[in-house]
Amino acid sequence: MTINISVPTHICEIEPYQGGRPIKEVARELNLDESKIIKLASNENPLGVSPRVKKIIQRSFDGVERYPDGNGYHLKQAIATKFNLADRQIILGNGSNDILELVARTFLTSSDEAIFSKHAFAVYKLVVKATGAKGLEVPAKNYEHDLEAFKKAITTKTKVIFIANPNNPTGTLIEKKVLYDFLSTVPKTVLVVLDEAYDEYLGDEFKSEAFAWLEKFPHLLISRSFSKAHGLAGLRVGYGVTDQRLADYMNRIRQPFNVNHVAQLAAIESLADDDFLKQSKQTNDEGMQQLTNGFEALNIKYISSYGNFISFKLKDEQAAMMYYHHLLKNGVIVRPIANYGMPDFLRVSIGLRNENKIFLDQLASI
Ligand SMILES: Cc1ncc(COP(=O)(O)O)c(C=O)c1O
């Protein structure tokens, strides 16, 4: 039967987001023992959920018969208190992806343009395209965001700029002063989205200070995630912080109950669990050292990363796919990143010590 529903061209042109492959799917497809598969493909926290948060999640089941607090009052209070913000500056999301999408839906029309970097997080391109606006991909400089080129790309049509810091999948970080100077030059008619999904993995000297910049830059929005160091990827919760007038506009089109009851309670507890965040960072630092040592021993080039993942380079696309399939067949799921314009690279998330070892042993066996 033919379909007679016409789909707008800008929707037809969208290539679906490709996530890391789930363990169960790989087990089914390759007939592998699920318990032996290691997933290092979606930058999740290898420590799992913090024991403190787990307890709260178990208790939170009493209450799921009711709609969640659509305003997320207690979670916003917890974020505001922790980072010295006003709750009206905060907008909650079903993961930080939801915040990115809300930005696009609130501020972009089909006659606007949005700017992002080549090799930047894939969702920027998708959410822009879905609105019918034009996405402008600025060439990267040695896999890093080239903010000088961003400046040159700004036109009167530019409405939104997306910056991932650190960026996924390259793991690169923009220096604070460079970022601050850039923000000073961007016209106040352009919203700059600073995506800080991996900020918790940064050392003290690199940690973002952007919340404190909001007063000077009312055209700045910072997004954060509970999916990475907080270990709550499956619950889908993130948030944006911006000028309260902009947050108010975004709230008008937000789904009323976009963050569920369990996620809200878990996120509140997680914000208070500094020990778990510290442990997550330490596990990541040690794993990063283990993997970079391993790459060097194997003479494999990689991009130095500030996140909880590393992109490493193979000879060409064919070699990358051969490595990918070899690892997969042997129960190690990593991520091909051809859709990020990096066909000769694979990205591996940092796992626990034994998981990293299995990955490196498999790599060495090729
Ligand atoms: C840079 C970046 N931003 C945002 C996200 C979205 O995370 P979530 O929607 O799970 O909060 C990711 C996830 O991989 C990411 O890498």
The ligand as a MOL file (V3000), in Angstrom:
LIG
                    3D

  0  0  0     0  0            999 V3000
M  V30 BEGIN CTAB
M  V30 COUNTS 16 16 0 0 0
M  V30 BEGIN ATOM
M  V30 1 C 28.0310 16.3540 24.2870 0
M  V30 2 C 26.7590 15.6750 24.6760 0
M  V30 3 N 25.7090 16.4210 24.9690 0
M  V30 4 C 24.5400 15.8800 25.3350 0
M  V30 5 C 24.3910 14.5160 25.4100 0
M  V30 6 C 23.0360 13.9690 25.7440 0
M  V30 7 O 22.9860 13.3630 26.9560 0
M  V30 8 P 21.6290 13.0890 27.7170 0
M  V30 9 O 20.4780 13.4190 26.8150 0
M  V30 10 O 21.6650 11.6530 28.0640 0
M  V30 11 O 21.6570 14.0150 28.9180 0
M  V30 12 C 25.4600 13.6830 25.1240 0
M  V30 13 C 25.3090 12.2120 25.1700 0
M  V30 14 O 26.0620 11.4480 24.6580 0
M  V30 15 C 26.6760 14.2820 24.7430 0
M  V30 16 O 27.7310 13.5380 24.4290 0
M  V30 END ATOM
M  V30 BEGIN BOND
M  V30 1 1 1 2
M  V30 2 1 2 3
M  V30 3 2 2 15
M  V30 4 2 3 4
M  V30 5 1 4 5
M  V30 6 1 5 6
M  V30 7 2 5 12
M  V30 8 1 6 7
M  V30 9 1 7 8
M  V30 10 2 8 9
M  V30 11 1 8 10
M  V30 12 1 8 11
M  V30 13 1 12 13
M  V30 14 1 12 15
M  V30 15 2 13 14
M  V30 16 1 15 16
M  V30 END BOND
M  V30 END CTAB
M  END
